[in-house]
Amino acid sequence: MGFKRKLSVLTILIIAAISSIGVTVVKAESAAVIELYYENESYVYIDEYISPSNHLIALEVFERSINAPLSEKMEIVSRKLKSGADYKTALSACFPLLVPFVDDVINNIEKQPQNSEIRFDPSKKRMFLISREKSGIMVQEDRLYMDIYFALRASSSARIKVPIKKIDAQISAEDNVKLTNLRSRYCTDFSQSTEERKHNISLALSKLNGVELRSEQVLSFNETVGSRTKKNGFEEAKIIKGGKYVPGIGGGVCQASTTLYNAALLADLSIVAVSRHSLQSSYELPSFDAMVNSGSSDIKIKNSSEFPVFIKAYDQSGKAIVEIYGQALPYVIKRKSEVTFTGKTPDYEEYVDENFEYFSQDTPSGERKAISYSHPEVHSNGYLLYYDKNGNLIQTKHIRSDKYSAVSGVIAIAP
């Protein structure tokens, strides 16, 4: 596709007049003939005698010397050049059909440059497929009209090579290769979870897998993963509600969001929104959890850098793993969880499992099993520590302060 070009107002008027009023165009006996060529393509322009069909067109043709001999027309063009006109404007006065001819040639020759592109597919062994960039071609229009002018000054017939310059693509394959570095990798363990909880974590990770986050784009966990419903593939497992562990659809999804949150922190992405759990997480340090639900709580991550980042999210051997790829960071980020207060651990609540939810009927009476564990009230701060490549601490950033409620664990007793 060619670069857009504009005709002069004067040229547009004469072309419009010639096109709309049935003007007869014939070849002059000593017409100027110009062949423009580039590589294997050539284009021929023949200066034509215009036979006006009414007095208005006749007057325009006369005043502009359009049907004058070539030598006379070139003298007029030369005078216009001396008065400050450029070659294109000067030639278009006496050669009104030359400009659209040249424009067609330019549109046929010119090509826009093509940037290198990245295709990201984390399901494949070669996750990044990078295309080669292609240079564009741009005609040196001013130079071309100058060459036409001097050719016509010398002869009524000329063959001219179209002058071009190559336009480099803005993004090369080498540039894109630099965007495939592993910026961060974070994992959490869920190997001791129920099968339903494992399923929910794996499903949530699969919906995050393959996400490309462009510059200034914000990722919403809830929008990406979707509602936690059976229709959307999620199963019932333990969730935290009202400070208690209770059954709920989508239990375990918060472990996927927490894993994503920490990978984003270590990749130096911006956290737009994050919420803590009401209780301290069993799989993450205080002030580094990320609670989500389909209603009010979401984690939102913004790519504030100039270049895109790519997310690979998966489970392997009982671990939730999130990797973020992009331009390499000039520093290393580590986390620090600081507990500022720990309260007394509440006593356990006990109940007899008369419905045999946790025991078989041949279990000896009085046997005890912890269904959930007691946790004390905890206050904490979260920090990010930035180190240079030599291991020197260059910045400490406080990211959040949290208060986790105390919770009583539950012990079931065999009847």
Secondary structure as a PSIPRED ss2 file (coil, helix, strand):
# PSIPRED VFORMAT (PSIPRED V4.0)

   1 M C   1.000  0.000  0.000
   2 G C   1.000  0.000  0.000
   3 F C   1.000  0.000  0.000
   4 K C   1.000  0.000  0.000
   5 R C   1.000  0.000  0.000
   6 K C   1.000  0.000  0.000
   7 L C   1.000  0.000  0.000
   8 S C   1.000  0.000  0.000
   9 V H   0.000  1.000  0.000
  10 L H   0.000  1.000  0.000
  11 T H   0.000  1.000  0.000
  12 I H   0.000  1.000  0.000
  13 L H   0.000  1.000  0.000
  14 I H   0.000  1.000  0.000
  15 I H   0.000  1.000  0.000
  16 A H   0.000  1.000  0.000
  17 A H   0.000  1.000  0.000
  18 I H   0.000  1.000  0.000
  19 S H   0.000  1.000  0.000
  20 S H   0.000  1.000  0.000
  21 I C   1.000  0.000  0.000
  22 G C   1.000  0.000  0.000
  23 V C   1.000  0.000  0.000
  24 T E   0.000  0.000  1.000
  25 V E   0.000  0.000  1.000
  26 V E   0.000  0.000  1.000
  27 K E   0.000  0.000  1.000
  28 A C   1.000  0.000  0.000
  29 E C   1.000  0.000  0.000
  30 S C   1.000  0.000  0.000
  31 A C   1.000  0.000  0.000
  32 A C   1.000  0.000  0.000
  33 V E   0.000  0.000  1.000
  34 I E   0.000  0.000  1.000
  35 E E   0.000  0.000  1.000
  36 L E   0.000  0.000  1.000
  37 Y E   0.000  0.000  1.000
  38 Y E   0.000  0.000  1.000
  39 E C   1.000  0.000  0.000
  40 N C   1.000  0.000  0.000
  41 E E   0.000  0.000  1.000
  42 S E   0.000  0.000  1.000
  43 Y E   0.000  0.000  1.000
  44 V E   0.000  0.000  1.000
  45 Y E   0.000  0.000  1.000
  46 I E   0.000  0.000  1.000
  47 D C   1.000  0.000  0.000
  48 E E   0.000  0.000  1.000
  49 Y E   0.000  0.000  1.000
  50 I E   0.000  0.000  1.000
  51 S E   0.000  0.000  1.000
  52 P C   1.000  0.000  0.000
  53 S C   1.000  0.000  0.000
  54 N C   1.000  0.000  0.000
  55 H H   0.000  1.000  0.000
  56 L H   0.000  1.000  0.000
  57 I H   0.000  1.000  0.000
  58 A H   0.000  1.000  0.000
  59 L H   0.000  1.000  0.000
  60 E H   0.000  1.000  0.000
  61 V H   0.000  1.000  0.000
  62 F H   0.000  1.000  0.000
  63 E H   0.000  1.000  0.000
  64 R C   1.000  0.000  0.000
  65 S C   1.000  0.000  0.000
  66 I C   1.000  0.000  0.000
  67 N C   1.000  0.000  0.000
  68 A C   1.000  0.000  0.000
  69 P C   1.000  0.000  0.000
  70 L H   0.000  1.000  0.000
  71 S H   0.000  1.000  0.000
  72 E H   0.000  1.000  0.000
  73 K H   0.000  1.000  0.000
  74 M H   0.000  1.000  0.000
  75 E H   0.000  1.000  0.000
  76 I H   0.000  1.000  0.000
  77 V H   0.000  1.000  0.000
  78 S H   0.000  1.000  0.000
  79 R H   0.000  1.000  0.000
  80 K H   0.000  1.000  0.000
  81 L H   0.000  1.000  0.000
  82 K H   0.000  1.000  0.000
  83 S C   1.000  0.000  0.000
  84 G C   1.000  0.000  0.000
  85 A C   1.000  0.000  0.000
  86 D C   1.000  0.000  0.000
  87 Y H   0.000  1.000  0.000
  88 K H   0.000  1.000  0.000
  89 T H   0.000  1.000  0.000
  90 A H   0.000  1.000  0.000
  91 L H   0.000  1.000  0.000
  92 S H   0.000  1.000  0.000
  93 A H   0.000  1.000  0.000
  94 C H   0.000  1.000  0.000
  95 F C   1.000  0.000  0.000
  96 P C   1.000  0.000  0.000
  97 L C   1.000  0.000  0.000
  98 L H   0.000  1.000  0.000
  99 V H   0.000  1.000  0.000
 100 P H   0.000  1.000  0.000
 101 F H   0.000  1.000  0.000
 102 V H   0.000  1.000  0.000
 103 D H   0.000  1.000  0.000
 104 D H   0.000  1.000  0.000
 105 V H   0.000  1.000  0.000
 106 I H   0.000  1.000  0.000
 107 N H   0.000  1.000  0.000
 108 N H   0.000  1.000  0.000
 109 I H   0.000  1.000  0.000
 110 E C   1.000  0.000  0.000
 111 K E   0.000  0.000  1.000
 112 Q C   1.000  0.000  0.000
 113 P C   1.000  0.000  0.000
 114 Q E   0.000  0.000  1.000
 115 N C   1.000  0.000  0.000
 116 S C   1.000  0.000  0.000
 117 E C   1.000  0.000  0.000
 118 I E   0.000  0.000  1.000
 119 R E   0.000  0.000  1.000
 120 F E   0.000  0.000  1.000
 121 D C   1.000  0.000  0.000
 122 P C   1.000  0.000  0.000
 123 S C   1.000  0.000  0.000
 124 K C   1.000  0.000  0.000
 125 K C   1.000  0.000  0.000
 126 R C   1.000  0.000  0.000
 127 M C   1.000  0.000  0.000
 128 F E   0.000  0.000  1.000
 129 L E   0.000  0.000  1.000
 130 I E   0.000  0.000  1.000
 131 S C   1.000  0.000  0.000
 132 R C   1.000  0.000  0.000
 133 E C   1.000  0.000  0.000
 134 K E   0.000  0.000  1.000
 135 S C   1.000  0.000  0.000
 136 G E   0.000  0.000  1.000
 137 I E   0.000  0.000  1.000
 138 M E   0.000  0.000  1.000
 139 V E   0.000  0.000  1.000
 140 Q C   1.000  0.000  0.000
 141 E H   0.000  1.000  0.000
 142 D H   0.000  1.000  0.000
 143 R H   0.000  1.000  0.000
 144 L H   0.000  1.000  0.000
 145 Y H   0.000  1.000  0.000
 146 M H   0.000  1.000  0.000
 147 D H   0.000  1.000  0.000
 148 I H   0.000  1.000  0.000
 149 Y H   0.000  1.000  0.000
 150 F H   0.000  1.000  0.000
 151 A H   0.000  1.000  0.000
 152 L H   0.000  1.000  0.000
 153 R H   0.000  1.000  0.000
 154 A H   0.000  1.000  0.000
 155 S C   1.000  0.000  0.000
 156 S C   1.000  0.000  0.000
 157 S E   0.000  0.000  1.000
 158 A E   0.000  0.000  1.000
 159 R E   0.000  0.000  1.000
 160 I E   0.000  0.000  1.000
 161 K E   0.000  0.000  1.000
 162 V C   1.000  0.000  0.000
 163 P C   1.000  0.000  0.000
 164 I E   0.000  0.000  1.000
 165 K E   0.000  0.000  1.000
 166 K E   0.000  0.000  1.000
 167 I E   0.000  0.000  1.000
 168 D C   1.000  0.000  0.000
 169 A C   1.000  0.000  0.000
 170 Q C   1.000  0.000  0.000
 171 I C   1.000  0.000  0.000
 172 S C   1.000  0.000  0.000
 173 A H   0.000  1.000  0.000
 174 E H   0.000  1.000  0.000
 175 D H   0.000  1.000  0.000
 176 N H   0.000  1.000  0.000
 177 V H   0.000  1.000  0.000
 178 K C   1.000  0.000  0.000
 179 L C   1.000  0.000  0.000
 180 T C   1.000  0.000  0.000
 181 N E   0.000  0.000  1.000
 182 L E   0.000  0.000  1.000
 183 R E   0.000  0.000  1.000
 184 S E   0.000  0.000  1.000
 185 R E   0.000  0.000  1.000
 186 Y E   0.000  0.000  1.000
 187 C E   0.000  0.000  1.000
 188 T E   0.000  0.000  1.000
 189 D E   0.000  0.000  1.000
 190 F C   1.000  0.000  0.000
 191 S C   1.000  0.000  0.000
 192 Q C   1.000  0.000  0.000
 193 S C   1.000  0.000  0.000
 194 T C   1.000  0.000  0.000
 195 E H   0.000  1.000  0.000
 196 E H   0.000  1.000  0.000
 197 R H   0.000  1.000  0.000
 198 K H   0.000  1.000  0.000
 199 H H   0.000  1.000  0.000
 200 N H   0.000  1.000  0.000
 201 I H   0.000  1.000  0.000
 202 S H   0.000  1.000  0.000
 203 L H   0.000  1.000  0.000
 204 A H   0.000  1.000  0.000
 205 L H   0.000  1.000  0.000
 206 S H   0.000  1.000  0.000
 207 K H   0.000  1.000  0.000
 208 L H   0.000  1.000  0.000
 209 N C   1.000  0.000  0.000
 210 G C   1.000  0.000  0.000
 211 V C   1.000  0.000  0.000
 212 E E   0.000  0.000  1.000
 213 L E   0.000  0.000  1.000
 214 R C   1.000  0.000  0.000
 215 S C   1.000  0.000  0.000
 216 E C   1.000  0.000  0.000
 217 Q C   1.000  0.000  0.000
 218 V E   0.000  0.000  1.000
 219 L E   0.000  0.000  1.000
 220 S E   0.000  0.000  1.000
 221 F H   0.000  1.000  0.000
 222 N H   0.000  1.000  0.000
 223 E H   0.000  1.000  0.000
 224 T H   0.000  1.000  0.000
 225 V H   0.000  1.000  0.000
 226 G C   1.000  0.000  0.000
 227 S C   1.000  0.000  0.000
 228 R C   1.000  0.000  0.000
 229 T C   1.000  0.000  0.000
 230 K C   1.000  0.000  0.000
 231 K C   1.000  0.000  0.000
 232 N C   1.000  0.000  0.000
 233 G C   1.000  0.000  0.000
 234 F C   1.000  0.000  0.000
 235 E C   1.000  0.000  0.000
 236 E E   0.000  0.000  1.000
 237 A E   0.000  0.000  1.000
 238 K E   0.000  0.000  1.000
 239 I E   0.000  0.000  1.000
 240 I E   0.000  0.000  1.000
 241 K E   0.000  0.000  1.000
 242 G C   1.000  0.000  0.000
 243 G C   1.000  0.000  0.000
 244 K E   0.000  0.000  1.000
 245 Y E   0.000  0.000  1.000
 246 V E   0.000  0.000  1.000
 247 P E   0.000  0.000  1.000
 248 G E   0.000  0.000  1.000
 249 I E   0.000  0.000  1.000
 250 G C   1.000  0.000  0.000
 251 G C   1.000  0.000  0.000
 252 G C   1.000  0.000  0.000
 253 V H   0.000  1.000  0.000
 254 C H   0.000  1.000  0.000
 255 Q H   0.000  1.000  0.000
 256 A H   0.000  1.000  0.000
 257 S H   0.000  1.000  0.000
 258 T H   0.000  1.000  0.000
 259 T H   0.000  1.000  0.000
 260 L H   0.000  1.000  0.000
 261 Y H   0.000  1.000  0.000
 262 N H   0.000  1.000  0.000
 263 A H   0.000  1.000  0.000
 264 A H   0.000  1.000  0.000
 265 L H   0.000  1.000  0.000
 266 L H   0.000  1.000  0.000
 267 A C   1.000  0.000  0.000
 268 D C   1.000  0.000  0.000
 269 L C   1.000  0.000  0.000
 270 S E   0.000  0.000  1.000
 271 I E   0.000  0.000  1.000
 272 V E   0.000  0.000  1.000
 273 A E   0.000  0.000  1.000
 274 V C   1.000  0.000  0.000
 275 S C   1.000  0.000  0.000
 276 R C   1.000  0.000  0.000
 277 H C   1.000  0.000  0.000
 278 S C   1.000  0.000  0.000
 279 L E   0.000  0.000  1.000
 280 Q C   1.000  0.000  0.000
 281 S C   1.000  0.000  0.000
 282 S C   1.000  0.000  0.000
 283 Y C   1.000  0.000  0.000
 284 E C   1.000  0.000  0.000
 285 L C   1.000  0.000  0.000
 286 P C   1.000  0.000  0.000
 287 S C   1.000  0.000  0.000
 288 F C   1.000  0.000  0.000
 289 D C   1.000  0.000  0.000
 290 A C   1.000  0.000  0.000
 291 M C   1.000  0.000  0.000
 292 V C   1.000  0.000  0.000
 293 N C   1.000  0.000  0.000
 294 S C   1.000  0.000  0.000
 295 G C   1.000  0.000  0.000
 296 S C   1.000  0.000  0.000
 297 S C   1.000  0.000  0.000
 298 D C   1.000  0.000  0.000
 299 I C   1.000  0.000  0.000
 300 K E   0.000  0.000  1.000
 301 I E   0.000  0.000  1.000
 302 K E   0.000  0.000  1.000
 303 N C   1.000  0.000  0.000
 304 S C   1.000  0.000  0.000
 305 S C   1.000  0.000  0.000
 306 E C   1.000  0.000  0.000
 307 F C   1.000  0.000  0.000
 308 P C   1.000  0.000  0.000
 309 V E   0.000  0.000  1.000
 310 F E   0.000  0.000  1.000
 311 I E   0.000  0.000  1.000
 312 K E   0.000  0.000  1.000
 313 A E   0.000  0.000  1.000
 314 Y E   0.000  0.000  1.000
 315 D E   0.000  0.000  1.000
 316 Q E   0.000  0.000  1.000
 317 S C   1.000  0.000  0.000
 318 G C   1.000  0.000  0.000
 319 K E   0.000  0.000  1.000
 320 A E   0.000  0.000  1.000
 321 I E   0.000  0.000  1.000
 322 V E   0.000  0.000  1.000
 323 E E   0.000  0.000  1.000
 324 I E   0.000  0.000  1.000
 325 Y E   0.000  0.000  1.000
 326 G E   0.000  0.000  1.000
 327 Q C   1.000  0.000  0.000
 328 A C   1.000  0.000  0.000
 329 L C   1.000  0.000  0.000
 330 P C   1.000  0.000  0.000
 331 Y C   1.000  0.000  0.000
 332 V E   0.000  0.000  1.000
 333 I E   0.000  0.000  1.000
 334 K E   0.000  0.000  1.000
 335 R E   0.000  0.000  1.000
 336 K E   0.000  0.000  1.000
 337 S E   0.000  0.000  1.000
 338 E E   0.000  0.000  1.000
 339 V E   0.000  0.000  1.000
 340 T E   0.000  0.000  1.000
 341 F E   0.000  0.000  1.000
 342 T E   0.000  0.000  1.000
 343 G C   1.000  0.000  0.000
 344 K C   1.000  0.000  0.000
 345 T C   1.000  0.000  0.000
 346 P C   1.000  0.000  0.000
 347 D C   1.000  0.000  0.000
 348 Y C   1.000  0.000  0.000
 349 E E   0.000  0.000  1.000
 350 E E   0.000  0.000  1.000
 351 Y E   0.000  0.000  1.000
 352 V E   0.000  0.000  1.000
 353 D C   1.000  0.000  0.000
 354 E C   1.000  0.000  0.000
 355 N C   1.000  0.000  0.000
 356 F C   1.000  0.000  0.000
 357 E C   1.000  0.000  0.000
 358 Y C   1.000  0.000  0.000
 359 F C   1.000  0.000  0.000
 360 S C   1.000  0.000  0.000
 361 Q C   1.000  0.000  0.000
 362 D C   1.000  0.000  0.000
 363 T C   1.000  0.000  0.000
 364 P C   1.000  0.000  0.000
 365 S C   1.000  0.000  0.000
 366 G C   1.000  0.000  0.000
 367 E C   1.000  0.000  0.000
 368 R E   0.000  0.000  1.000
 369 K E   0.000  0.000  1.000
 370 A E   0.000  0.000  1.000
 371 I E   0.000  0.000  1.000
 372 S E   0.000  0.000  1.000
 373 Y C   1.000  0.000  0.000
 374 S C   1.000  0.000  0.000
 375 H E   0.000  0.000  1.000
 376 P C   1.000  0.000  0.000
 377 E C   1.000  0.000  0.000
 378 V E   0.000  0.000  1.000
 379 H E   0.000  0.000  1.000
 380 S E   0.000  0.000  1.000
 381 N E   0.000  0.000  1.000
 382 G E   0.000  0.000  1.000
 383 Y E   0.000  0.000  1.000
 384 L E   0.000  0.000  1.000
 385 L E   0.000  0.000  1.000
 386 Y E   0.000  0.000  1.000
 387 Y E   0.000  0.000  1.000
 388 D C   1.000  0.000  0.000
 389 K C   1.000  0.000  0.000
 390 N C   1.000  0.000  0.000
 391 G C   1.000  0.000  0.000
 392 N C   1.000  0.000  0.000
 393 L E   0.000  0.000  1.000
 394 I E   0.000  0.000  1.000
 395 Q E   0.000  0.000  1.000
 396 T E   0.000  0.000  1.000
 397 K E   0.000  0.000  1.000
 398 H E   0.000  0.000  1.000
 399 I E   0.000  0.000  1.000
 400 R E   0.000  0.000  1.000
 401 S E   0.000  0.000  1.000
 402 D E   0.000  0.000  1.000
 403 K E   0.000  0.000  1.000
 404 Y E   0.000  0.000  1.000
 405 S E   0.000  0.000  1.000
 406 A C   1.000  0.000  0.000
 407 V E   0.000  0.000  1.000
 408 S C   1.000  0.000  0.000
 409 G C   1.000  0.000  0.000
 410 V E   0.000  0.000  1.000
 411 I E   0.000  0.000  1.000
 412 A E   0.000  0.000  1.000
 413 I E   0.000  0.000  1.000
 414 A C   1.000  0.000  0.000
 415 P C   1.000  0.000  0.000
